[in-house]
């Protein structure tokens, strides 16, 4: 298990029961030695998301328009879904899409 601090904003918190920030223990995927951002996203979808998964995930990643920061760094610079998540990391999901 890897303890991670998660934060949801830009409207995503509404999909997670109005939960803006939490600490969770996430198991490492079977057959893997490290937790990846991709596995964390699927775990959050399956264990935390309360409604409308299509607004959070598309395939095995976040949907376009969701910014992911790992320890204040854009996950695209760290390897996106293959980024390693370590004990105590802070992962932020921010929706940049808004209707009008």
Backbone bond lengths (Angstrom), bond angles and torsions (degrees), N, CA, C in turn:
res aa  C-N    CA-C-N  psi(-1)  N-CA   C-N-CA  omega(-1)  CA-C   N-CA-C  phi
1 X - - - 1.453 - - 1.525 109.30 -
2 X 1.314 114.52 142.40 1.452 121.54 178.33 1.528 107.50 -122.36
3 X 1.324 116.68 122.99 1.470 120.68 178.62 1.522 108.28 -84.06
4 X 1.352 114.93 125.21 1.459 122.70 -175.11 1.521 108.63 -132.04
5 X 1.326 116.32 142.69 1.466 120.69 173.87 1.519 107.68 -97.45
6 X 1.325 116.57 122.49 1.460 122.45 -179.40 1.517 110.11 -108.93
7 X 1.320 115.70 146.40 1.454 121.56 176.50 1.524 108.40 -137.90
8 X 1.325 115.85 136.25 1.465 122.43 -179.90 1.524 108.52 -122.96
9 X 1.348 117.36 132.04 1.463 119.27 177.65 1.520 110.67 -150.97
10 X 1.315 115.30 179.84 1.463 120.81 -177.91 1.516 112.49 72.86
11 X 1.317 117.12 18.82 1.461 122.18 -178.87 1.516 113.29 106.81
12 X 1.321 118.32 -18.27 1.472 120.45 -179.80 1.524 112.00 -63.06
13 X 1.335 116.51 -28.38 1.465 118.91 -179.42 1.528 111.48 -59.34
14 X 1.331 117.49 -26.69 1.463 121.08 178.71 1.528 111.72 -65.21
15 X 1.332 116.85 -30.54 1.463 121.25 179.07 1.531 111.92 -77.69
16 X 1.321 115.75 -16.81 1.459 121.65 -177.42 1.529 110.91 -111.85
17 X 1.321 116.60 38.43 1.459 121.49 176.07 1.516 113.65 65.10
18 X 1.323 117.60 37.70 1.466 123.33 -178.76 1.520 112.93 59.08
19 X 1.299 115.88 26.61 1.459 121.40 179.11 1.527 108.67 -94.14
20 X 1.320 116.18 113.77 1.463 120.14 -177.86 1.522 112.10 -86.93
21 X 1.323 117.25 -33.43 1.459 119.88 -175.25 1.529 109.14 -149.86
22 X 1.335 116.01 142.05 1.463 120.33 179.06 1.523 109.88 -160.74
23 X 1.308 115.15 161.84 1.464 121.26 171.45 1.518 107.23 -110.77
24 X 1.325 115.91 134.20 1.463 120.77 -177.82 1.523 109.61 -134.25
25 X 1.323 115.31 154.48 1.457 122.33 173.41 1.522 107.10 -104.15
26 X 1.315 116.19 116.23 1.461 121.56 -174.87 1.524 109.12 -111.31
27 X 1.332 117.36 126.89 1.464 119.16 177.72 1.533 111.20 -72.63
28 X 1.293 115.85 149.14 1.464 121.67 174.82 1.528 107.33 -75.22
29 X 1.321 117.33 141.96 1.468 122.06 -179.37 1.526 110.38 -58.25
30 X 1.303 115.86 145.37 1.455 122.43 178.99 1.526 110.32 -55.01
31 X 1.325 115.83 130.76 1.457 120.89 178.61 1.522 113.89 84.07
32 X 1.325 117.59 -1.50 1.460 121.80 -179.54 1.527 110.32 -108.90
33 X 1.323 116.65 156.17 1.458 120.96 178.41 1.513 112.29 -101.72
34 X 1.347 116.82 -19.40 1.458 120.87 -177.80 1.526 109.66 -129.76
35 X 1.327 114.58 154.38 1.457 120.77 174.82 1.524 108.23 -83.43
36 X 1.323 116.65 131.36 1.465 120.57 176.87 1.530 109.55 -106.67
37 X 1.322 115.24 158.91 1.456 120.20 177.77 1.531 110.34 -60.85
38 X 1.322 117.33 -37.57 1.461 120.89 178.43 1.514 112.46 -60.68
39 X 1.335 116.85 -43.62 1.460 120.02 178.18 1.526 110.43 -67.86
40 X 1.330 117.54 -37.78 1.466 121.23 178.00 1.524 110.74 -59.86
41 X 1.321 117.37 -42.38 1.468 121.17 179.75 1.523 110.95 -62.47
42 X 1.327 116.93 -45.62 1.465 120.27 179.57 1.519 111.06 -66.99
43 X 1.331 117.51 -36.77 1.461 121.03 177.50 1.535 109.92 -64.53
44 X 1.342 117.11 -44.48 1.468 120.63 178.89 1.529 110.22 -62.11
45 X 1.322 116.97 -41.17 1.469 120.72 177.40 1.528 110.73 -59.66
46 X 1.318 116.85 -46.17 1.459 121.20 -174.68 1.525 113.78 -79.12
47 X 1.334 118.21 -25.09 1.464 120.50 -172.26 1.520 115.47 -116.77
48 X 1.322 118.05 -15.28 1.463 119.76 -176.15 1.523 113.98 -124.47
49 X 1.316 117.17 -34.99 1.461 122.47 -175.75 1.524 109.52 -63.00
50 X 1.325 116.87 130.88 1.456 120.60 -176.29 1.520 113.99 -104.03
51 X 1.326 116.97 -18.99 1.467 119.00 179.76 1.519 111.55 -159.79
52 X 1.297 116.37 158.51 1.467 126.43 172.46 1.528 114.52 46.22
53 X 1.321 117.26 64.57 1.466 120.29 -179.41 1.524 113.24 -58.03
54 X 1.329 117.89 -25.61 1.464 120.72 -179.59 1.537 112.12 -65.52
55 X 1.319 117.44 -16.00 1.466 120.47 177.30 1.529 112.08 -87.50
56 X 1.333 117.14 -8.90 1.462 121.12 -179.90 1.530 112.50 -112.57
57 X 1.327 116.14 -43.94 1.461 119.11 -176.61 1.527 111.92 -120.89
58 X 1.316 113.52 152.62 1.472 121.53 171.08 1.516 105.14 -138.11
59 X 1.313 116.68 113.99 1.463 120.92 -174.46 1.519 109.12 68.23
60 X 1.304 116.88 -124.64 1.468 121.65 -179.17 1.519 113.06 -108.23
61 X 1.328 116.94 23.32 1.464 120.68 -178.42 1.525 109.01 -142.11
62 X 1.323 116.44 178.32 1.454 118.99 173.87 1.518 108.58 -72.05
63 X 1.305 116.17 153.56 1.464 118.52 -179.87 1.523 109.62 -74.10
64 X 1.325 117.02 157.36 1.462 119.79 177.58 1.525 110.41 -56.25
65 X 1.313 116.44 141.29 1.458 121.05 -179.38 1.513 113.13 99.38
66 X 1.328 117.30 -1.86 1.462 120.62 175.93 1.520 107.87 -108.24
67 X 1.311 114.85 120.16 1.456 122.41 178.02 1.523 108.09 -87.53
68 X 1.323 116.50 132.02 1.462 121.44 178.56 1.525 107.74 -117.20
69 X 1.319 115.81 126.45 1.458 122.15 176.94 1.519 109.01 -116.83
70 X 1.316 116.37 131.40 1.461 121.91 175.04 1.515 106.37 -114.13
71 X 1.318 115.41 113.08 1.470 121.01 -175.94 1.525 111.19 51.66
72 X 1.333 115.39 46.81 1.466 124.73 176.30 1.524 114.05 69.44
73 X 1.321 117.99 15.62 1.464 122.33 179.02 1.529 108.84 -119.20
74 X 1.327 116.64 133.98 1.462 121.42 177.97 1.529 109.16 -56.23
75 X 1.317 116.63 127.47 1.460 120.47 -175.38 1.525 112.42 -63.03
76 X 1.321 118.24 -22.48 1.467 121.09 177.36 1.531 110.83 -62.31
77 X 1.318 117.29 -29.48 1.464 121.84 178.88 1.524 111.97 -80.00
78 X 1.333 116.02 -15.81 1.469 121.13 -176.93 1.521 113.32 -103.27
79 X 1.332 117.31 -4.48 1.461 119.71 -178.73 1.514 113.80 115.28
80 X 1.329 117.39 9.51 1.469 123.46 178.73 1.529 111.58 52.32
81 X 1.317 117.99 -124.99 1.463 121.72 -175.81 1.517 114.57 -63.02
82 X 1.327 116.99 -21.00 1.465 121.20 179.04 1.531 112.62 -88.84
83 X 1.335 117.11 -2.23 1.467 120.89 179.11 1.518 110.27 -58.33
84 X 1.315 116.20 137.79 1.464 120.98 177.58 1.524 109.48 -82.44
85 X 1.314 115.57 132.29 1.462 122.74 175.98 1.522 107.11 -105.40
86 X 1.329 115.96 125.14 1.465 121.40 -177.19 1.521 110.94 -110.13
87 X 1.307 115.65 164.27 1.464 122.92 177.56 1.531 109.89 -51.07
88 X 1.341 115.54 128.17 1.453 121.01 176.86 1.512 115.72 85.30
89 X 1.335 118.58 -0.42 1.461 120.43 179.66 1.528 110.88 -65.78
90 X 1.317 115.38 154.15 1.466 123.46 179.00 1.525 107.27 -113.31
91 X 1.324 116.41 116.55 1.467 121.74 -178.06 1.525 108.31 -115.81
92 X 1.333 115.44 124.20 1.461 121.94 -176.95 1.525 108.95 -114.90
93 X 1.334 115.77 133.61 1.463 122.79 175.16 1.525 107.18 -115.14
94 X 1.341 117.20 120.41 1.462 121.73 -178.55 1.520 109.09 -124.34
95 X 1.329 116.04 122.87 1.463 119.56 174.94 1.519 108.05 -80.46
96 X 1.318 115.93 129.84 1.463 120.57 178.03 1.520 111.11 -105.52
97 X 1.331 116.97 3.82 1.460 121.73 -178.63 1.536 110.20 -101.82
98 X 1.290 115.36 133.41 1.469 120.11 179.28 1.516 108.85 -139.57
99 X 1.314 115.42 137.03 1.453 120.16 177.30 1.518 110.43 -79.80
100 X 1.307 115.54 172.91 1.463 115.73 179.70 1.482 112.53 -168.09
